[in-house]
Amino acid sequence: MVVKIIETIGSSPESWEAAIKNAVDEASELPIFKSKSNITQVNVKSFDVGVEDNQISVFKCRVEILLE
């Protein structure tokens, strides 16, 4: 079995869960998925936030997406 790994960053003004979903949604639009690769697993590598005026403005997560 060959596994491909894509590392990307997702972001959302709402939550880390939405940021992860956005990362997966955006990655699934890449040309690599045209070859019928399927996402088998998503590993969250790190969580971060962006701050403006001392308030959280964006949730960010670095994810590793595994394709089979």
Secondary structure, DSSP 8 states (H G I E B T S, - for coil): ---EEEEEEEEESS-HHHHHHHHHHHHTTSGGGGGT--EEEEEEEEEEEEEETTEEEEEEEEEEEEE-
